[in-house]
Amino acid sequence: MIAHKSNKIDNFWLELKRRKVLRVTATYAATAYIIVEAINNLIVPLHLPGWIATIVVLLLMIGLPIVVILSWFYDFTPKGIKKIESLEESEKKESLSKPVKRRLRPIYVLNAILIIAVIVLAYPRIFNRNELKNLRSADGRISVAVMPFQNMTNDTTWNIWQAGIQNELIASLTNSEEIKVRQTETINSALQSKGLTNYASLIPSVASSVSQKLDANVFVYGSIKQVGATVRLNAQLINSKTEEAFKSFQIDGTYENILHITDSLSVMVKNSLIISKLEKELPLYLQYNPSTTSSEAYRYYLYGENARRKRDYPTARNMFSQALAIDSNFNVATLMLSVACINQGEYEEGRKWGLKAYEKRDQMPLRLKILTNNNHAFFFETPFEEIKYLRQLLEIDDKFPGTFYDIGLCYYDIDQYDKAIPEFEKALELYHKLDSKPWWIFDYAMLGNAYHKTGKYKKERKLYKKADKDFPDDPLIFYQKAILSLTEGDTITANTYIKKYISIRRDNSWSEAAIARNLGWAYTNAAMFDKAEEFFRRAISLEPDKPWWIYYLAWFLIDRDRNIDEGMVLIDKALKINPDNYLYLGTKGWGLYKQGYYQDAFKFLQKSDSLKPVYVHAIYLHLEAAKKAYTRSF
């Protein structure tokens, strides 16, 4: 019985091979892989929608069983498609036919081409040659072996410094928590075990072998040279597995200050290793060469970025400031300090730091220079100039999600929501391709707002489900879900979200007035104006002396034509407290325009425009309307 089953399996396997089913399946799979890779590589340059790749994959999957079934019954020959004969008929013909010499058939050439193509496409995915990717040991630290420096001076008096510089570097690196350094005796014993006593003959392949034996992912390979009175120390950081150098150092001095230049070299090597390790804490799409050689400054910069991602802007500003206190030429920290101020709404402070960065733009690498120009445009130009600079960034790197997000934000700020949506969507698509969650919640929130503004409620609801997975229990998503539910008339669900939102904000020490103001905007966005007014008034009742709460109610009453006269009384009250606030002046001008006082409206709006720290689209539109009305009145 068992033998009978075995024969059946053997016969079925032989039949698969005779009918070339396995060969056809392999050819189909290889061709499908090449098609998928080609589609993925063409989507971005041809601006194709992302769903095309999904459709192609589904079609190829559906096609596989069809091809397998057809290959069982039919054979594609140079003479056309023929039905495959049964095993008995085939054996009869083979017994009658003469033996034929094997020839090189086109199918063999095609299969060879397909195999080569698959290897070429798959190689970069399988063998990712990122020198910095695998430098860390199992405990997360970078393991390093420092080789004795080679004396290349032809002066034997320098031999003592071969091990001397090695010792200094090891002592410096040992003091770092991020680095696991092999000690001198261990390294030199391993070298001697290979019969190497003359360090001048130490070559990278031997150093690599020793480093791997000591489980060191990186080794430092250096030399001492001398020209006249000038001494030069060269060093390289080399990946012990690939023997590829990923960082080089050079420092000059004299014999008298050899300890000083050795210390300087130690600091350079140490900082470079620590920064390469710290940089791994950033997502892949944010990793680029930092503009500082100080690992401590870079560490504070990372703290700042982490705080900014969590919307803790005061801490972010503090961390960026500390980075600059260590390295005042750390231009990235200067720029990000400006950005953190913008995030917090502290535009005057942000403009100050933005100008400091702008002054040094000619000393910056191209990408940082464009970012600095974009920051400058935010304060002194319009979103159209910002978009121009951001498009320049895409020419350098079109795989960075943040650039698409920023372009979307520019379009959103000028009310061009239909143009903002594809940019926000592209940012999220790139995060998905990187197998990474978005950097911060606003990647979801701003796209959700744009969907809401354009009535795409189904897409908005689907988006928030994704946001819940990446940012569970985020108050901003509860807030926007509440607006969506209110807009669709589902007040029960909306109230559930509002309760969760209020609870989190109270836990975060928000004032009751600030919460009431935000709920006022929520009901405004849901077009429930009676409820909105109720909450704006509640904010004033909670903190009656705060001009901000007065301003928000005044703006609401005037802009929504709820009660323009009361709104004007309220904004005058706010202006008495702060007469040069550009938002208060703009609100007063907008109210005068609605009352038909076009000349006075133009004056207030013009003053508001001159005092605004950044471009405000509403002020621009209102000023243009007042200007036209004022001109027509003559």
Order of alpha helices (4+ residues) and beta strands (2+ residues): alpha-alpha-alpha-beta-beta-alpha-alpha-beta-beta-alpha-beta-alpha-alpha-beta-beta-beta-alpha-alpha-alpha-alpha-alpha-alpha-alpha-alpha-alpha-alpha-alpha-alpha-alpha-alpha-alpha-alpha-alpha-alpha-alpha-alpha
